[in-house]
């Protein structure tokens, strides 16, 4: 069966997420992911609600932030989700963006060190054993889960973008979730970095599930599908500098969009982003165009496309069902 994941970027409302997750499970999706991004809905409440209404689909966070949550609370939450879902939880962690964190009063000091320390502590805590850890960015003095974990090993996936973060995922993680808004050629470069980290740790790419967050907008009218995704492209071009640097657009264009957005908000940047630009960094178009574009990402090395739908979410799930079946 062709692999697909479905994800929610902080929306829609939680009851709708649950109903859509039920449809996704029936359509053949293997996992559903909830992003804890910007100042939107959190990751764990929707995940728990989905766990209560589904029976087979994996439930992950894509991602929760290692600066806004501490490792002990995070481990408690993931172990609780794993219990609630009878062993279907997937740990998804990342560092996020300094601009988004600054608005919440969080710094972005030593992000790679923080991510490394967090993964080490998280993995140890989830075994149920006491943890004593003195790292560069985290210290834990004998913390231990006070309940028996459903599983003592929960897969850990890292949402990563930059070269060093990709290498860290290859070294430590069970999965690397590549960021959205990036073209297929980025995937080829990313896999090389992941493989380098894996090799240094005595691992191979067979040990790492490479997924990718793909912003997904489909409509019978290809231009309308691009329109639905265009504001998000503008947002990530201007608020996520680490992602913008890998999009493949020239610096002059990025500066033009940033100036427009700074002066007039996201709507002011949209005229500079044409349909070809949207389709370069998202999955946007008719259902057949979208399925063909997903194949481009698979060919580049994405093991698991994780679709973050915008626009008509049910149409997105119908397209997934079409893709899961024989084509």
C-alpha positions in Angstrom: 0.0 0.0 0.0 1.2 3.5 -0.8 2.2 5.4 2.3 0.6 8.6 3.3 0.3 10.8 6.4 -2.2 13.5 7.1 -1.3 16.5 9.3 -3.0 19.6 10.8 -1.2 23.0 11.0 -3.0 24.2 14.1 -6.4 24.1 12.4 -9.3 23.4 11.9 -11.2 23.2 15.2 -10.4 20.1 17.2 -13.8 18.3 16.6 -13.2 18.7 12.9 -9.6 17.3 13.2 -11.1 14.3 14.9 -13.7 13.7 12.2 -11.0 14.2 9.5 -8.7 11.8 11.2 -11.4 9.1 11.2 -11.9 9.7 7.5 -8.1 9.5 7.0 -7.9 6.2 8.8 -10.6 4.8 6.6 -8.8 6.2 3.5 -5.7 4.2 4.3 -3.5 6.9 5.9 -0.9 5.3 8.2 -0.5 8.3 10.5 -1.9 11.7 11.5 0.2 14.5 12.8 -0.6 17.6 14.8 1.7 20.6 14.5 2.2 22.8 17.6 3.1 25.9 15.6 3.0 29.6 16.1 0.3 30.6 18.7 -2.3 28.1 17.5 -3.9 25.0 19.0 -1.6 22.7 21.0 -0.4 19.3 19.8 -1.5 17.0 22.6 -5.2 17.8 23.1 -6.2 17.1 19.5 -3.9 14.0 19.6 -5.7 12.6 22.6 -9.1 13.3 21.1 -8.1 11.5 17.9 -6.8 8.6 19.9 -10.2 8.2 21.5 -12.0 7.9 18.2 -9.6 5.9 16.1 -8.1 2.4 16.4 -5.3 1.9 13.9 -3.7 5.1 12.7 -0.5 6.3 14.2 -0.7 9.7 16.1 2.3 12.0 16.1 3.2 15.6 16.8 4.6 17.4 13.8 6.2 19.1 15.7 6.3 20.2 19.3 9.0 22.7 20.3 11.9 21.8 22.5 12.2 25.4 23.7 8.6 25.9 24.7 8.2 22.6 26.5 10.6 20.9 29.0 11.7 17.4 28.4 10.1 15.9 31.5 6.6 17.4 30.8 7.1 16.3 27.2 7.9 12.7 28.1 4.9 12.6 30.4 2.6 13.9 27.6 4.0 11.4 25.0 3.8 8.5 27.4 0.2 9.4 28.3 -0.7 9.7 24.6 0.9 6.3 24.0 -1.3 4.8 26.7 -4.4 6.6 25.4 -3.8 5.3 21.9 -2.7 1.7 22.9 0.8 2.2 21.5 0.2 4.5 18.5 2.1 7.6 19.6 5.0 9.1 17.6 7.2 11.7 19.2 7.8 14.6 16.8 10.2 17.3 18.0 11.9 20.4 16.6 13.4 23.8 17.4 11.0 26.0 15.3 11.8 29.5 14.2 13.5 32.2 16.3 11.0 34.8 15.1 8.0 32.8 16.3 9.8 32.0 19.6 10.7 35.6 20.2 7.1 36.6 20.2 6.5 34.1 23.0 9.4 35.3 25.1 11.7 32.4 24.3 15.3 32.6 23.0 16.9 30.5 20.4 20.2 29.8 22.0 22.2 26.7 20.9 19.3 25.1 19.0 21.2 22.0 18.0 22.5 21.4 21.5 19.0 21.8 22.9 17.6 19.4 20.3 20.3 16.8 21.0 20.0 17.1 24.8 16.2 16.9 24.5 16.2 13.7 22.4 18.6 12.0 24.7 16.6 12.9 27.8 13.3 12.1 26.2 14.4 8.7 25.1 15.7 7.8 28.5 12.6 9.1 30.3 10.2 7.1 28.1 11.8 3.9 29.2 10.4 4.5 32.6 13.8 4.5 34.3 15.2 7.3 36.4 17.2 9.8 34.5 20.3 11.7 35.6 21.6 13.9 32.8 24.0 16.9 32.7 24.0 18.3 29.2 25.1 21.6 27.6 21.5 22.9 27.6 19.5 20.6 29.9 20.0 19.1 33.4 17.7 16.4 34.8 18.3 15.1 38.4 16.7 11.8 38.9 13.3 12.4 37.1 11.3 9.3 36.4 7.8 8.5 35.1 5.6 7.6 38.0 3.5 5.2 36.0 4.3 2.2 33.8 4.7 3.3 30.2 2.6 1.4 27.6 5.8 1.0 25.6 9.4 1.6 26.7 10.4 2.7 23.2 8.4 5.3 21.2 9.7 6.3 17.8 11.2 9.8 17.8 11.1 11.9 14.7 12.8 15.3 14.3 11.5 18.1 12.2 14.7 19.5 10.6 15.8 21.8 7.8 19.4 23.0 8.1 22.5 20.8 7.3 23.6 20.2 10.9 20.1 19.5 12.1 19.7 16.9 9.3 22.9 15.2 10.3 21.7 15.2 13.9 18.5 13.4 12.8 20.6 10.8 11.0 22.7 10.3 14.1 19.9 10.1 16.8 16.4 9.8 15.4 14.1 7.1 14.1 12.7 9.5 11.6 13.5 12.8 9.9 10.5 15.0 9.0 11.7 17.5 6.4 10.1 20.9 6.5 7.3 22.0 4.2 7.7 24.7 1.5 10.8 23.1 0.0 11.2 21.7 -3.5 12.1 18.1 -4.4 15.7 18.9 -5.1 16.1 19.9 -1.5 15.2 16.3 -0.5 18.1 14.9 -2.4 20.5 17.2 -0.5 18.8 16.5 2.8 19.1 12.8 2.4 22.8 13.1 1.8 23.2 15.1 5.1 21.0 12.6 7.0 23.1 9.7 5.6 26.3 11.4 6.8 25.0 11.7 10.3 23.8 8.1 10.3 27.2 6.8 9.0 29.1 8.6 11.8 26.8 6.9 14.4 27.2 3.4 12.8 23.7 3.5 11.3 22.3 3.4 7.8 19.4 5.1 6.0 17.4 1.9 6.5 17.2 2.9 10.2 15.6 6.3 9.4 12.1 7.0 8.0 12.4 10.1 5.9 9.1 12.0 5.8 8.2 15.4 4.6 5.6 18.0 5.5 3.9 18.8 2.2 1.5 21.7 2.1 -1.4 20.4 0.1 -4.1 22.3 -1.7 -6.3 20.7 -4.4 -9.2 22.0 -6.4 -10.7 21.3 -9.8 -9.3 24.8 -10.7 -5.5 24.7 -10.4 -5.3 28.5 -9.9 -7.8 28.4 -7.1 -5.7 25.6 -5.4 -2.7 27.9 -5.6 -4.7 30.8 -4.2 -5.5 28.8 -1.1 -1.8 28.0 -0.5 -0.4 31.4 -1.5 -0.7 33.2 1.9 1.1 30.4 3.7 3.9 30.5 1.1 4.2 34.3 1.8 4.2 33.6 5.6 7.0 31.1 5.4 9.1 33.2 2.9 9.0 36.1 5.4 8.8 34.6 8.9 10.9 31.4 8.6 14.3 32.5 7.4 15.9 29.0 7.6 13.2 27.6 5.3 13.2 30.6 2.9 17.0 30.1 2.4 16.3 26.6 1.0 13.3 27.4 -1.2 15.5 28.1 -4.2 14.2 31.7 -4.9 16.7 34.4 -5.6 17.5 36.9 -2.8 16.1 39.9 -4.7 12.7 38.2 -4.9 12.8 37.2 -1.2 13.7 40.8 -0.2 10.9 42.2 -2.3 8.3 39.9 -0.7 9.7 40.7 2.8 9.5 44.4 2.2 5.9 44.2 1.0 4.8 42.1 3.9 6.6 44.3 6.4 4.8 47.4 5.0 1.4 45.9 4.3 1.0 42.5 5.9 0.7 39.1 4.1 -1.8 40.3 1.5 0.7 42.9 0.2 3.2 40.1 -0.6 0.8 37.9 -2.5 1.1 39.7 -5.9 4.8 38.8 -6.0 4.1 35.1 -5.7 2.8 33.5 -8.9 1.3 30.1 -9.3 4.6 28.5 -10.5 6.3 29.7 -7.3 3.5 28.2 -5.2 3.7 24.9 -7.0 7.5 24.8 -6.6 7.3 24.6 -2.8 3.8 23.1 -2.2 1.5 20.4 -3.6 -1.1 22.7 -5.3 -3.3 22.0 -8.3 -5.9 19.6 -9.5 -6.1 16.1 -7.9 -4.1 14.5 -10.7 -1.5 17.3 -10.7 -1.1 16.9 -6.9 -0.7 13.1 -7.1 2.0 13.6 -9.8 3.8 16.2 -7.7 3.8 13.9 -4.7 5.4 11.2 -6.9 8.2 13.8 -7.6 8.9 14.0 -3.9 8.8 10.2 -3.6 11.3 9.9 -6.4 13.6 12.4 -4.7 13.6 10.3 -1.6 10.6 11.0 0.6 9.5 7.7 2.2 6.4 9.1 3.8 4.6 12.2 2.4 2.7 13.9 5.2 0.1 16.2 3.7 -0.9 19.4 5.5 -4.1 20.3 3.7 -5.4 23.8 3.2 -8.7 24.7 1.6 -11.2 21.8 1.3 -9.8 19.2 3.8 -12.3 16.5 2.8 -11.3 16.8 -0.8 -7.7 16.4 0.3 -8.6 13.1 2.0 -10.4 11.9 -1.1 -7.3 12.6 -3.1 -5.2 10.6 -0.6 -7.7 7.7 -0.9 -7.2 7.9 -4.7 -3.4 7.8 -4.2 -3.4 4.9 -1.8 -5.3 2.7 -4.2 -4.0 1.3 -7.5 -3.2 4.0 -10.1 
